Amino acid sequence: MSKGRAGAIAYWTVTVVLITFGALGLLSIGFPFLLLGLMLAIVSQRRHETGVVVAGVAAVVGFMVGYILVAPLGCTTSASSVDPVEHTICTNVLGIDYSGAGGYQPNVFPGLIAGLIVAVLFALSARWLAHRIASRRTPPPAVPA
């Protein structure tokens, strides 16, 4: 078996395992794994280009970081005998206030937008860094005298 074929088998094995685990665990921790597996499947035709794969992985990581920082992660609802109206307070990592009365359901849209912005920044940074590292490894072309 050639080295290229073994690499392709390994690549697709990892991709399928990530997608399967992500789909099975979607209601708990599976979403990042599913997203990463789908990203690897999307860039599979260009998997030999380090910058493309690194940028894709960085984009998935960046999306998850941005989303987790901004989106509401946990909510508590309370009411008192003095004020019988329920009040819901949702918290997140950055301390952004998501609260409302009654059966308040916070909007996850700010988390999605933050995730997309951070994903683009991570992907561009990773692509730039991969290109910079690759250009240091490759000697410049000889200049004819």
N, C-alpha and C positions, 0 to 999 in steps of 0.2 A: 504494500500500500504506500502510495507516495505521500510526502510530507504535506502537500497541498490538500490532498483528499482527506487525510487524517485531521487537518486543521478545520476543514469544512464540516466534517462530522462532529467534531468537538463544538464548533460554533453553533450548529443547529441543535445539538443536544442541550447545550446551555439555554438557548432560546426557547426550545419547547418546554424544558423544565421550568423556566421562569414564567412562561405563559400559563402552564398548567397549575403551578403552585399559586400564582396570582388569581386565577379564575376560581380555584377551590377555596382560597382564603379571602375572597373579595369582601365578605362582610366583616372581616376583622383586619388583618394586616396585609392582605393580598394586593391591594391596588398599586402600590409602588412596584411590586414585582411584575404584575401584569403590564404596567406601563413600560417598564424596562425591557421586558421580553418583546412587546410589540415594537418598541423602538429598534431593537436589534433585528427584528424581522424586516422592518422598513428599510434599514440601511444595509441589508445583507449583500446587495449587489456591489456595494462599495466598501465591504468589510476589510479590504486590504489597504485602504487609505486610513492611516491611523487618525488623522485629524477629523475625519467624518465620524468614526465610531466614538472617539473621545468626546467630541462635541455633543453627540447624541446622548451619551451617558451623563455628561455634565448637565445637559438640558433637563433630563429627568430628575436628577438630584436637585437642581436649582428649582424646578417646579415644586417639588415636595417641600423644600426648605421655605420657599416663599409662601406657599399655602399654609404650612403649619405655623409660621410666624404670625400671619394675619387672620386666618379664619377662626371663627369661634369654635373652641374645642369642647367645652363643658358648660352646661347650663344648670342653674338651680332655680326653682320656683318657690316662692314663699308668700304667705299671707298671714296676717295677724288678726286678733280679735278687735283691735282698734281700727285697722284698715282691712276690711274683708276682701278687697280687690287683690287678686294675685299679681305678683310682680316677678318677672323672669329676668335674671342676670346671667349673661354668658361671658366667659373669660377666654382669653387667649394669651399667647406667650408675650406679646408686646404690650398688653394691658389696654388694648382698645376697648372702649365701652360698647357692648352690645346688650341693651336692656329694653324692656317694654312691658306693658301691662297685659294681663289676661294670658291667653295661650300664645305668647310671642314666639315666633320662629325666626331666628336671625338669618340674614341673607349671607350666603357663602360666596356671592359674586366678588366682594373685595378680595377674598382669599384666592379666587381663581385668577383675577387680574394681577395680583402681587406674584402669584406663582408663575404666570406667563412672563412677566417682566424679569423676574430673577432667572427664569429658565433661559431667556434670550441672552442675558448678561453672562451667565455661566457658560453657555455654549460658545459665545463669541470669545470669551476669555480663554476657554480651553482650546479652541481652534487656533487662536493666536499663539498660545503657548506651545502647542504641538508643532505648529509651523516653525516657530523660533528654535525649538529643540532640533527638529529635522534639518534646518538650515545650518546648524552648527556641526552636525554630523557629516554633511556633504561638503567636500572641499569645493571652493569656487573653481570655475573653469579656468584652464590655463590661458593666459593672454599671449598671443603670438608676438614675438619680438621683431 
